[in-house]
């Protein structure tokens, strides 16, 4: 009797996994993410696919063949979204050894970071032209006032705030103009005078759906609206608090912004969480480009004291044919 009850319990759990996964896939296809739990679970396509495969295997072993078929069917749809998202689309010859690039590093430094000077040392080591740091507070500002990461980049937009709302942009390239207007958290538009002309940097850190799904949605919409108004070479970079599978992130790509991690075959790369017992399993930190600007090089950077990997990107203008 105990074995039968346990079997029934596992069967119900299996059906709950299948039904929940199917529901989340439907919300993605329908571009619907108004509930907090939906916004959170829409980031789980990769582990969700693995969980559905495990469910199907256990169901076959247990002789629950209808459950196995259902899990395989939903899992196949989920796997299709994963493969489509993570397939590299750029071919060889994107650049003919671009001589002129702008290097940008973006880091969610974590407002509770106890290793801020060490973190700044790591960020300084990549010799970036432009540095974007979010979750930047007054204590960090005091600690890094004379740090070379800041001192060697005299063109600055600085707005330290408490908790996770503050940010800075430090640049060794002259800042031509800037629009630091906010919606909830950070969305700062900066244009720097690069070696091949003006480059607009849209540095972002919208709210997380875990805290406020309404502000998260409005923050991602703001990114799209701002990007659409920029006609110079553009890079959008930062902690988006969204993954490839979030519909609002898909809207950014459908608006003509190019996801450089996927373009360069790094769609499987992850950036969060980096300081937990579980390994990083999702990418929240992205680089998008448009208006002739593309990534020539892109990598993660491990930064102490924070739960996000930093992003280092070299951008250049695509050479005409």
Secondary structure, DSSP 4 states (H G I P E B T S, - for coil): -HHHHHHHHHHHHHHHHHHHHHHHHHHHHTT---SHHHHHHTT-HHHHHHHHHHHHHHHHHTT-HHHHHHHHHHHHHHHHHHHHHH-----TTS-S--S--EEEEEEE--TT-S-HHHHHHHHHHT--SEEEEES--HHHHHHTTT-HHHHT--EEEEE--STT--EEEEESSPEEEEE---SSSEEEEEEEEETTEEEEEEEEEPPPTTT-HHHHHHHHHHHHHHHHT--S-EEEEEE-S--TTSHHHHHHHHTT-EEHHHHTT-TT---B-SSSSSPP-B--EEEEEETTEEEEEEEEE--TTSSB-EEEEEEEEPPP-
